[in-house]
Amino acid sequence: MNPIDALARLFAEEGTRDYFGEPVSQAAHMLQAAALAARDGAPEPLVAAALLHDIGHFHGLHTGADLMRGTDNRHGDTGADWLARWFGAAVCEPVRLHVDAKRYLCAVEPGYHDRLSEASKYTLSVQGGPMGAGEAAAFAKAPYAADAVRLRRWDEAAKDPEADVPPFERYRPMLQRQLRHGGQ
């Protein structure tokens, strides 16, 4: 199975599950994030990252359900590592860093924490809480940190049960263009 077909299958199967305390499915959440990124004129690799940012909930030792029970599933790392078989750093690193971006924004942006959903506040506590000043300063200088912050904002906004967004298939050509080495 080619990588795009594998992703489409995940969206169609595992993606239909509830999104951990939010009013949308996991697939709807990721599709909304991608639609928001595209609407904002993000470059294709960042739209792809928005589309795939929570794919790590489907892979790894711990699931998203484990996260909601208090175990950090490190889904950013799991997802980025899995995606790196096919995609470059411009797609994978914002995926890897999107949880740290939440921790960063809670540390540096007054009011950001208060705007998080209750589920996101809970997962923040499991994922290490807001960054300290030194950690936030180091994060801000990291490659792809700015992209991860943009992704994080779309992530938080992508929880609207009434949103009308394009289906996964709309993104297939874009994902194909992002594949490294033809997806082999």
C-alpha positions in Angstrom: 0.0 0.0 0.0 1.4 3.4 -0.9 1.8 5.9 1.9 -1.1 8.2 0.8 -3.4 5.2 0.7 -2.2 4.1 4.2 -3.0 7.6 5.5 -6.4 7.6 3.8 -7.2 4.3 5.4 -6.3 5.7 8.9 -8.5 8.7 8.4 -11.4 6.5 7.2 -11.0 3.9 10.0 -9.3 5.0 13.2 -10.0 8.7 12.4 -13.7 8.2 12.9 -13.2 7.8 16.6 -14.1 10.5 19.0 -11.4 13.1 19.5 -10.7 12.7 23.3 -13.1 15.0 25.0 -13.7 17.3 22.0 -17.0 17.5 20.0 -15.4 16.2 16.7 -13.9 13.0 15.4 -10.1 12.7 15.1 -10.3 12.9 11.3 -12.6 15.9 11.4 -10.2 17.6 13.7 -7.2 17.1 11.5 -9.2 18.0 8.3 -10.3 21.2 10.0 -6.7 22.0 11.0 -5.6 21.5 7.3 -8.5 23.6 6.0 -7.5 26.5 8.4 -3.9 26.3 7.3 -4.9 26.4 3.6 -7.3 29.3 4.3 -4.4 31.2 5.9 -2.2 30.6 2.9 0.3 28.3 4.6 2.8 26.6 2.3 2.0 23.1 1.3 4.3 21.3 3.7 2.7 23.1 6.6 -0.8 22.3 5.3 0.3 18.7 5.2 1.6 18.9 8.8 -1.7 20.4 9.9 -3.5 17.5 8.2 -1.3 14.9 9.8 -0.4 16.5 13.1 -2.3 13.9 15.3 -1.5 10.8 13.3 0.7 9.7 16.2 -2.5 9.0 18.2 -2.9 6.0 15.9 0.6 4.5 16.3 2.9 3.7 19.1 2.9 2.1 22.5 0.3 4.5 24.0 -2.9 5.7 22.3 -4.8 8.9 22.5 -7.1 7.2 25.0 -4.1 6.5 27.2 -3.3 10.2 27.0 -6.7 11.0 28.4 -6.1 8.5 31.2 -2.9 10.4 32.3 -0.2 8.7 30.2 1.7 11.0 27.8 1.6 9.1 24.5 4.2 11.5 22.9 2.0 11.5 19.8 4.0 14.3 18.2 7.2 12.3 18.3 5.5 9.0 17.3 3.7 10.7 14.4 6.7 12.5 13.2 8.9 9.4 13.3 6.3 7.4 11.4 5.8 10.1 8.8 9.5 10.6 8.3 9.6 7.4 6.3 7.9 9.4 3.5 8.0 13.1 4.2 10.7 15.6 4.8 11.4 17.8 7.9 9.1 20.6 6.7 6.1 18.2 7.3 7.4 16.1 10.1 9.1 18.6 12.5 6.0 20.8 13.0 4.1 17.6 13.8 6.8 16.7 16.3 6.8 20.1 17.9 3.1 20.9 18.1 2.7 19.7 21.7 5.8 21.7 22.7 4.2 24.7 20.9 1.2 24.4 23.2 3.5 24.4 26.2 5.4 27.3 24.8 2.3 29.4 24.1 1.0 28.8 27.5 4.3 30.2 28.9 4.7 33.3 26.7 1.2 34.4 25.6 -1.0 35.8 28.3 -4.5 34.3 28.1 -3.6 31.5 25.8 -4.1 28.8 28.5 -7.5 30.2 29.4 -8.6 29.8 25.7 -7.7 26.1 25.6 -10.5 23.6 25.7 -10.9 21.6 28.9 -9.6 18.5 27.2 -6.5 20.5 26.0 -5.9 21.9 29.4 -6.0 18.4 30.8 -3.6 17.0 28.2 -1.3 20.0 28.8 -0.9 18.8 32.4 0.0 15.3 31.2 2.4 16.7 28.6 4.6 18.7 31.0 2.6 21.9 31.6 3.7 25.3 30.5 7.4 25.7 29.7 9.8 27.5 32.0 11.5 30.6 30.8 14.7 28.9 29.7 12.9 26.1 27.9 10.6 28.6 26.1 13.6 30.7 25.0 15.3 27.6 23.6 12.1 26.4 21.9 11.6 29.8 20.2 15.1 29.4 18.5 14.5 25.8 17.3 14.1 25.0 13.7 10.4 24.7 12.7 9.3 26.3 16.0 7.5 29.1 14.2 5.7 26.6 12.0 4.8 24.5 15.0 3.2 27.6 16.7 1.2 28.3 13.6 0.1 24.7 13.5 -0.8 24.8 17.2 -3.2 27.7 16.7 -5.0 25.8 13.9 -5.0 22.7 16.1 -6.9 24.6 18.9 -9.3 26.2 16.4 -10.1 22.9 14.7 -12.8 21.6 17.0 -16.0 22.9 15.4 -18.6 20.2 15.0 -20.4 22.3 12.4 -17.4 23.0 10.2 -17.7 22.1 6.5 -14.2 21.1 5.3 -12.9 19.3 2.3 -12.4 15.5 2.6 -9.1 13.7 2.8 -9.1 13.1 -0.9 -8.9 16.8 -1.6 -5.3 16.7 -0.1 -4.1 13.6 -1.9 -2.3 15.6 -4.7 -0.7 17.9 -2.2 0.5 15.0 -0.1 1.9 13.3 -3.2 3.9 16.4 -3.9 5.4 16.3 -0.4 6.6 12.7 -0.6 10.3 12.2 -0.6 11.8 9.9 -3.3 8.4 9.3 -4.8 7.1 7.8 -1.6 9.3 4.7 -1.7 
